[in-house]
Amino acid sequence: MTGPLRRIAVVLLLLPFAALIATQPISAQTIPEPQPGQPASTQPGHSPASTSTPGPAPAPQTAPATHPSTPAATPSQTAHPPAPSNAAPATTPAPVPAAPPPVPVKTEIGRINGASFRIDIPKNWNHGLVLYFHGYEPTPQTFDPKYPPTRILEEILNRGYAVARSGFAVGGWAVPQAASETDALRRYFRKRYGQPRETFLMGHSMGGLLTVMGLEQDPKDYAGGLAVCGVLAPADLVMQRAFANRVAFDAFFPGVLPDVDHIPATFMMNDIPTITNVQKSLDGNPEQAALVREIANIHTNRGLADVLVFNTFVIEDLRLKSGGNPFDNRNLVYNGTDNDALLNQRVHRYAADPNAYGFLANWYSPNGNLHRKLLEIHTIYDPLVPASTTSWYNELTHRLGNGDQFVEQYVDRDGHCNVTAEQTGVAFDELLSWVHQNKSPAPGLLPGSPPPPEKTPPKPKNPGKPE
């Protein structure tokens, strides 16, 4: 146990993870996309993906060929506020062209091995397929054909690609199940609709980790992958950091959240009253709140409250799935605050159960064995899965000689998975050009994204408090 724990302590200096995991911006059709800067209300061990054939093919349920053309709104908040109303008038910007209307799709809803699935095939199908992994959800997704595809997936469908996605048979950190269930869906699609001419993987947050896993473990089945706000680092590394932040909060604000050893089954990961209570506690003690924000690298008390409550739910989820306590901070030296000595003196130390720790490490630790092209898109400021997370994977692939298969780009926006549908479409176009024409995307700002302002916005007058 000493080696992994020492590694966490070192990485703490290098990767200031704000939190843990991934939630997806486009959850089940009945749930609106989360607002920027807040953990999504759904989504963020591991055994090899099942190679058994899926059970009896579910009876297809075909929805009307054409869905309503009114798409759900996508996040529009940018990282920088608009100019004050009394500012000098500027040149009227050119109107943003309206997104093209969604292509009519044929939708099939069914179940395979207990997991709900949805397949959308556009009228202009080019016989390509995108297998989509959603992010962390508290419960399994169940699809309803009366809802059209999300705006983000419409970008893929409009380009002629079919989209197939599993709702996963379990909620929470569903990496083991998601891998095997999505593979079963891939085989079902091939049997029912024929062998696709090419198949891509795509996922948000936890789904980004699943995208990496699929490309590493089964490269022969896929042409490439697109990860958005992905967890591109070992799960144990990311989750240990989330746990460390949570118990650092407990050191200064005991009793505000349930003890990590006794989190009730009724605890909800996005409970507004609980989040509000945590924020009030932080607002009431600015000096100690600042210490916790510094260790978590989160800008505001509200953002910190969101992440702490979300992570509390995930901590209990992982304890149940791993069969014990997978978290250990005994050899961790906290640093990066204005009073590291006080924090290290107060924080409670926990010892992990070896088998539980192993579950977390196995599901999943990327190995860098990347032989298919992977493009990752991230916001500059992500309080749940910081963009710095991907530097771990970038360094790993370069050490193994696979660095030419990985490109990281960013958008100048705030929030977890706050990448617009249009930006996702641009990224997918880049991936297609990379795979088909060997035109590698340029690392850095996603093409077409607004550049950052020339002047840095002023710092808030009361850091950590809503303004």
N, C-alpha and C positions, 0 to 999 in steps of 0.2 A: 504493500500500500504506500510505502514511503515515496517510491519513484513517481507515481501519478500525482501524488499530492504536491511533491516538490515542483512538478511541472506546472501545476495550477498556480502555485505561488509566483513562479517566474512569469507565466503568461499574464498574471494580474498586472504586471508592470508594463506589458506590451499591448495588451488588448483590453481596454477599459469597457468590458461588456456592460451594457446597461441592464440587460436582462437576459432572457433565456431563449426564447423560442420564436416560434413563428406562428403568427396567426395569418389568415389569408384575408385579402381585402375583398374577396368576392366569395362570400360564404353561400350556404344553401339559398336557393332562389327565394325563399320566404324571408330571408334576412337581408336587410340593406347593407351596402358596403359601409365599413367603418369609417368614421371621420378621421382626418389626418391627426396624428399625434396621440391617438388612443389605441390601446390594444383592441383587436377585433374581438367580437363577442364569441367567435367560434374559431376553430382550427388552431395553433401554432402552428433493453433488449431486443433482440433482433435475430431471427433465424433465417436461413436462406429462403428466398422466394420459392413458394411451392411450385413444383413442376408437374403436379398431377393435373389431369384434365379437369375442366370445370364440370360441375354436376349437370343434370339435364338442362338443356337450354331453356331459359325462361320464355314464357309465351310473350311475344312482342306486343307492346302496347304502343301503337303509332298515334302520335298527336297530329292535329291538323298540319298540313305541309307548311303553312305560312303562319308564323307567330305575329302578334301585334308588333308594329314597327316603332313603338315608343320605348326606347331603351331607358334603363335606369341611369340616373345621373352619375357621373364619375366624380371623384374628389377634384375640387377646383382650387383648393387653398394652396397658395404658393408659399415659399419660405420667407417671403418678404412682404410687409404690409403695403397697401397702396399709398400714394402720396397724399398728404393732408389736403382738405378741401380748399384751403386758401393758397395752395401752391400755384405758381405761375402756370397758365395753360400751356399744355404741350401739344405737339402735333397729334392730331387724331390718328390712332393706330388703325391699320388696315383691319377690316373685320375678319375674324377667324372663320375660315370656310367650314360649313356644316359637314358633319361626318356623313359619309354615304349611308343610304338606308340599308338596314340589314338584309342580307340575302335570305330568301325563304329556305327553311330547313325542314327536313324530315327527322322527327324525334322518336327515339325508342327508349322506353323506361322498363326496367326489369330488376331482377335480383340474381346474383350468382353467389353461392355459398354464404347466403345470409346478408350480403352487402348490396345495397341499392346501387344501380348504375344508370347512367344516362348517356345516350349516343345521339349526337346531332350531326346530320349529314347535309351539307348545303346543296342547293340546286345546281351550283356550278362546281360540283365536286371534282377535284383533280386526281382522286384516288390516293391522296396523301392523308395521313392520320397524325393527330396530336393526342397523346395520352396525358391527361392533366391530373396533377396531385393537388388537392386543396391543403390548406394549412391546419393549424391546431383548432379543433372543435371539441366542445365538452361532450357532445353526443354524436352518434352517427348521423350523417346526412341522409335524408330521404327526398328523392326528387319528385317533382310534380310537373307533368307535361303542360299544364296550363300556363306556366311561367316561361317566358322566352329565355334564351341564353343571356348571360350577363354581358355588359358592354365590352369587357375585356375579351371574353371568348368570342364575341361577335367579330372582333378584329381578326381573329384566326379563321373563323368561318368565312368571312368576306374574301379571304385570300384563297378560298377553294379547298381548305383542309377540313376534314371531318374532325370532331372532337369527341373523345370518349373519356368518361371520368367515373370513378367509383366513389361512393359515399363512405366507404370503409364500414366494416361490421362493428367496430368499437369506436368510441370517442377518445379524446385525449391524445396522449403520445402513442399513436397508432402505427408507428413505423413498421413493426413486423407484419401486421395484418395488411397494411396498405400495399406493401411490396407484393405480397402473394396475390392479393385480390385484384390489383391492377394488372398483374401478369395474366391472371385468369380472364380478365376482361379483354386483354389484347388477343388472346387465343380465341375467345368467343367472337370477337369482331372479325377476325380472319376467317373463321368457319362460316359466318353468316353473310359477310359482305365481300369476301375475297381477300387475298393477300394485298395489303397496301403497297404502293410503289415505294413508299418511304414512310418511316414513323419517327416522330420527334417526341421528346419528353419535355414537359413544362410544369412548373410548380411555384407556388408562393410560400415563403417562410419555411415551415416544416416540409412543405411540398418541394421546396428547393433542395433540401437535404435528400429527399427521396429521388429527385431528378439526378443528383450526383451519384447516388447509390446505384440507380438503374444503369447509368452510363458506365460506371466502373465494373459492375458485376456482369452485365449482359450487353457488351458493346455491339455484338453481331446483330442484335435486334433493332438497333436505333441508329439514326443518321446524325443526331445531335440533340442538344438540350438548351432550354432557356429557363434560368432560375431568376426569380424576382424576390428581392429581400430575403434571400435564402440563408439557411443556417449552414454555412460552408465551413464547418469545424466539427471536431468530435463532440458528440452529444454530452459526454460527461464533462468536458471542459466548459461548455456553455452553461450547463445546468448547475455545475458546482459554483460558477460565478453568480448565478441567479440566487442560489441558496445563501452564499456568502453575503450578498447585499441584503437579503431578507433578515438574517440574524444580526447584521450590523444595525438595521433599523430597530430591532428588538432591544439592542443594547442601550439605546437612548430613549426609546418609547415603549417600555415594557407594558404588556397587557392590552395594547391597542388592537393588535391582531392576534388570532389564536396561536397558541404555542405550536411550533412546527412539529412537535411529537403528538399533538392531539388536535388536529384540524378536523372539525366536524364534517360529516358526509353532506350536510346541507349547505356548506359554504359554496358561494357562487363566485365565479372568477371576474365578473363585471358588475357586481352589485353596487349600484350607485350610492345607497346610504353608507355602505362600508367605505367606499372610496372617499366620500365626503367627510366621514369621521376621521380617516387617516390624514386627509389634507388639513383639517382643522387642527389636529395634533401637531402637524409639521408647522403650520402657520403660527401656532402658539409658542413655539420655541425655535426662533430663526437660527440661532447659532448651531444648535445640534442638528437641525434640519439641513443646514448647509454641509455639515460633515457627511451626512448620508447621501446627499445629492452628489457630492464630490466623489465618493467611493463608487457610486453607481453611474456617474457621468450622465446625469439627467438634469435638464435645465431648470425645471419648475417643480414646485411642490405638487401641483395637480398631476403632472406627468409622472412624478415619482409615486404618487398614490395609486395611479392606474396600474403601474407596473408591479408594485408590491402586492396588490390584491390579486392581480392576474397570476403572479408567480406563486402565491400561496396556494391557489387552486392546483397549479401544476406540480408543486412539491408533493401534495397529497396524492395526486394522480400517479406520480412516479413511485411513491412508496408502495402503493397498492399493486401496481404492475410489476415491480421488481421483487415483491415479497419481503421487503425489509426497508432499512434506511440506506439509500445509496449515497448519502451526502457526508462529507468529511471536511472539516476546516481546522483540524488540530495543528497541522503544519503550515497553516496559512498566516503570513504576516501582512496585515492590512497596511496599506500606505497610499498616499496621494491626497490626504486631507490636511487641514490646518492643525489637527491634533491627533496624529496617528497613535501616540502613546496612550491617550485616553481611550481611543476606540479599541485597541488591542487588549487593554486591561479589562474593559467591560464586556466584550463580546463573549458569548458562551461558546464552548467548543463541543463539537459532536463527532462521534466515531461512526464510520460507515460499516455496514454488514458487507463482507467481501462478495457474496453472491449477488447482492443487490447492486453493488458498485459495478460488478461485471456486466450485469444486464444493461446498465446505462451506457457503458463503454461500447458494448457490442451493437447497440441499436441507435445511432450508427456512428462509426468513426471512419471518415473518408480515408482512403489509402493512397490517393494520388495516382492510381493506375488508370489514367484517363487517356483513352484512345479515340474518343469522339469529341467533336467541337462543343464547347460549353460557353455560353454567354451569360453573364450575371449582371443584373441591373439593381442598383440600390439608391435610396435617397441619401443625401449627405448626412442628415440627422435622423437617426432611427433609434428611439429610446428602448425598443425591445431587442432588436438584433442589429447592433451597430454595424455600419459599413466596414469598420476595421476587422470584423469577423472574417471577411473574405481574404484578408491578407495572409491568414494562416494557410488557406488552401492554395493561394497563389505561390507562396514560398515552397509548399510541399511539391506541387507539380513541377516547379523549376528544378528542385533538387533531384527529382527522378527523371528529368529530361523530357517532361511532357508539358512544359510551360507554354508551348506554341498552340496547345489545344484549349487554353483558357484565356478569356478576356473579361475584364471587369469594367463596367461603365457606371456613371452616376447621373442622377438628375438633381437639380438644385431645388429640392423640396424637403419639407419636414414631415416626419411621421412614419410609422411602420407600414410598408407596402403602399405608400402614397405615390404610386406611379400610375399615371393616367392610362386609359384605354388606348388613346392615340400613341402615347409613348411606347406602350407595349407592342403595338403594331409595328412601329418603326424598328424596335429591337428584333422582332421576329423577321422582318425583312432583312436586317443585317445578318441574322443567323442563316437565312436561306442563301444569301449571296456568298457567305463564307463556305457553306457546304457545297453549293452548286458550282461556284466560280472561283473558289479559293481566295476570295477577297476578305481578308481578315479585318474585323472591326477595329477601329483605333481606340485604345484604352482612353478613358477620360470621360468628358461630358457627352452624353447621348446626343447624336446629331439632331438638330432641330429643336433642342431644348433651350429655353431662355438662358442666356449667360447670367452669372451672378452680377449684382449691382457693383458699380465702380467704388462706391463708398460703403463701408460697413455700417449697418443700421446701429443706432445708439443702443447701449445696454439698458435694460429696464431699470427703473428707479428703485424698485424693491425686488431684487432677485429672488426667485422662488415663489413669488406670490402672483396670483392672476392679475392681469392688468387690462 
